[in-house]
Amino acid sequence: MGAKFAIDTNAIEAALSRHAKACLQISGGKDSAALAIALQEASIPFVAVFADTGWEAPETYAHLEVMERVLGVTIHRVGFPGGMRAKVLARAGFPARMQRWCTVELKVKPLDAFALALGEKEDRAVLQAVGIRAEESEKRAAMAEVEHDESRGLTVWRPLLHWTIEDVLAAHHRAGLPVNPLYQRGHERVGCWPCIYSSKAEIRLWAEQDPEGVKALAALEAV
């Protein structure tokens, strides 16, 4: 078990006692992968699930397979039929910073439905485990390690809240798991390809590395 797998023992033992198991949200990025490693090291049972937006980089899809092989886990896939493209066509428009429907409709709702269905199957609520870290933003730093969301009917657990990037990379090293290659190619985040929150530098990298993706996006905009 990693030395930095520091959690509020009383809080999580109370939370786990009311839940069947942890439902780990996998993004294809380094933090959720580190959480999978940490849960294995702590012998905490979990079910891994990935919300496929249909808008991810090829490297991310390939990395999920690497994670399954190296960590010996099965990563379930959920998502809206047709993914981002279907949603864009149905709405006749793309998500925007002031209308960020993509996260809720393509990720949150499918992931919540999976967790709730898993809980019904096991006849006990499931604990949603997410790899959020406080040092990523002020908003995340203000989050609790364990909290119940009445509106969603789910309890969210953030075990890595106080981890540093060094802790995350150390976990990968212990498990012999490489990080998603997008990081090594200059990307700071892994997610939608591209994301509406991507910086100009990230958009430039995307355009340089995936010219066919640029053409596909331009064709979708023209519909």
C-alpha positions in Angstrom: 0.0 0.0 0.0 1.4 3.4 -0.9 2.6 5.6 1.9 0.5 8.5 0.7 -2.8 6.6 0.5 -4.0 8.8 3.4 -7.7 9.0 3.9 -10.1 9.8 6.8 -10.3 6.3 8.1 -13.4 6.8 10.3 -15.3 8.6 7.5 -14.5 6.0 4.8 -15.1 3.0 7.1 -18.5 4.4 7.9 -19.2 5.1 4.2 -18.0 1.6 3.1 -20.1 -0.1 5.7 -23.2 1.2 4.0 -22.1 0.4 0.5 -21.6 -2.8 -1.5 -18.4 -1.7 -3.1 -16.6 1.3 -4.8 -17.6 2.2 -8.3 -14.4 3.8 -9.8 -14.8 6.3 -12.5 -12.0 5.8 -15.1 -11.2 8.7 -17.4 -8.1 7.4 -19.1 -6.0 10.0 -17.3 -3.3 9.7 -14.6 -5.4 10.4 -11.5 -8.2 7.8 -12.0 -5.5 5.3 -12.9 -3.6 6.1 -9.7 -6.8 5.6 -7.8 -7.3 2.2 -9.3 -3.8 1.3 -8.2 -4.3 2.7 -4.7 -7.6 0.8 -4.2 -5.8 -2.4 -5.3 -3.0 -1.7 -2.9 -5.5 -1.1 -0.1 -7.5 -4.3 -1.0 -10.7 -2.3 -1.5 -13.0 -4.0 -4.0 -14.2 -1.9 -6.9 -15.8 -1.9 -10.3 -14.2 0.3 -12.9 -16.3 2.2 -15.5 -15.4 4.6 -18.3 -17.9 7.1 -19.8 -17.2 6.9 -23.6 -18.2 10.2 -25.1 -17.2 9.0 -28.6 -15.0 12.0 -28.6 -11.8 10.7 -27.1 -8.3 10.5 -28.5 -7.3 7.2 -30.0 -4.4 7.1 -27.5 -6.9 7.2 -24.7 -8.9 4.2 -26.0 -5.7 2.3 -26.4 -4.5 3.3 -22.9 -7.7 1.8 -21.4 -6.7 -1.6 -22.8 -3.2 -1.1 -21.4 -4.7 -0.4 -17.9 -6.9 -3.5 -18.2 -3.9 -5.7 -19.0 -1.4 -4.3 -16.5 -3.7 -3.9 -13.6 -5.8 -7.0 -14.4 -9.1 -5.1 -14.2 -12.2 -5.0 -16.5 -13.2 -1.4 -17.4 -16.9 -1.3 -18.2 -18.0 1.2 -20.9 -21.1 3.4 -20.7 -22.3 6.4 -22.7 -25.0 8.0 -24.7 -25.7 6.1 -28.0 -23.8 7.9 -30.8 -21.9 9.9 -28.3 -20.9 13.6 -28.8 -21.7 13.6 -32.5 -25.2 12.4 -32.0 -25.8 14.9 -29.2 -24.4 17.8 -31.4 -26.7 16.8 -34.3 -29.7 16.4 -32.0 -29.1 19.8 -30.4 -28.0 21.5 -33.7 -25.1 22.9 -31.8 -21.9 22.3 -29.8 -21.5 22.6 -26.0 -20.0 25.9 -24.9 -18.6 27.4 -21.7 -22.0 28.9 -20.8 -23.9 25.8 -21.9 -21.7 22.9 -20.8 -24.3 20.1 -21.3 -21.6 17.7 -22.5 -20.3 16.7 -19.1 -23.7 16.0 -17.6 -25.3 14.3 -20.5 -22.3 12.3 -21.8 -20.6 11.5 -18.5 -22.5 12.2 -15.3 -25.8 10.7 -16.3 -24.4 7.4 -17.8 -22.0 7.0 -14.9 -24.7 7.6 -12.3 -27.0 5.2 -14.0 -24.3 2.5 -14.0 -23.6 3.0 -10.3 -27.3 3.0 -9.4 -27.9 -0.2 -11.4 -25.0 -1.8 -9.8 -26.4 -0.9 -6.4 -29.8 -2.4 -7.3 -28.1 -5.6 -8.5 -26.2 -6.0 -5.2 -29.1 -4.7 -3.1 -27.0 -2.0 -1.5 -25.8 1.4 -2.5 -22.5 1.9 -4.3 -19.8 4.4 -3.4 -18.7 6.4 -6.4 -14.9 6.8 -6.3 -13.3 9.6 -8.3 -9.7 10.6 -8.7 -10.0 14.3 -7.9 -7.1 16.1 -6.3 -7.1 19.4 -4.3 -4.0 20.9 -5.9 -5.7 20.9 -9.3 -8.0 23.9 -8.5 -9.5 26.0 -5.7 -12.9 24.5 -6.5 -11.6 21.0 -6.0 -9.6 22.0 -2.9 -12.9 23.0 -1.3 -14.5 19.6 -1.9 -15.0 17.0 0.9 -13.4 13.6 0.8 -16.7 11.9 1.3 -20.1 13.4 0.7 -23.6 12.3 -0.1 -25.4 13.9 -3.1 -29.1 13.7 -2.3 -30.1 14.9 -5.8 -28.3 12.0 -7.4 -28.9 9.5 -4.7 -25.2 8.7 -4.5 -22.2 9.0 -2.1 -19.0 10.4 -3.7 -15.6 9.4 -2.4 -12.4 11.3 -3.3 -9.5 9.3 -1.8 -6.8 11.2 -3.7 -7.9 14.6 -2.6 -4.7 15.3 -0.8 -2.3 13.5 -3.2 0.3 15.4 -5.2 1.3 14.8 -8.8 4.4 13.1 -7.4 2.2 10.6 -5.5 0.2 9.9 -8.7 3.3 9.2 -10.7 4.8 7.1 -7.9 1.7 4.9 -7.9 2.1 4.4 -11.7 5.7 3.4 -11.1 4.9 0.9 -8.4 2.3 -0.8 -10.6 4.5 -0.7 -13.8 1.8 1.3 -15.6 2.8 4.0 -18.0 0.8 7.2 -18.1 -1.5 8.0 -21.0 1.0 8.9 -23.9 -0.9 12.2 -24.5 0.9 13.6 -21.4 4.2 12.8 -23.0 3.2 14.6 -26.2 2.5 17.8 -24.3 -1.1 17.6 -23.2 -1.9 18.7 -19.7 -5.2 16.9 -19.5 -6.9 13.8 -20.9 -10.6 14.0 -21.9 -12.7 15.1 -24.9 -10.6 15.4 -28.0 -10.9 18.4 -28.1 -12.6 19.8 -25.0 -14.3 23.2 -24.9 -12.0 24.1 -22.0 -8.8 23.3 -24.0 -6.2 26.1 -24.0 -5.0 27.5 -27.3 -1.8 25.5 -26.9 -3.7 22.3 -26.5 -5.9 23.1 -29.5 -2.7 23.6 -31.5 -1.3 20.3 -30.3 -4.6 18.6 -31.3 -4.5 20.1 -34.7 -0.9 19.1 -35.3 -1.4 15.6 -34.0 -4.8 14.8 -35.4 -5.4 16.5 -38.8 -8.1 14.0 -39.7 -9.9 14.9 -36.5 -9.8 18.6 -37.5 -11.4 17.7 -40.8 -14.1 15.6 -39.1 -14.9 18.4 -36.7 -15.1 20.9 -39.6 -17.5 18.6 -41.4 -19.7 18.3 -38.3 -19.8 22.1 -38.0 -21.0 22.3 -41.6 -24.0 20.0 -41.1 
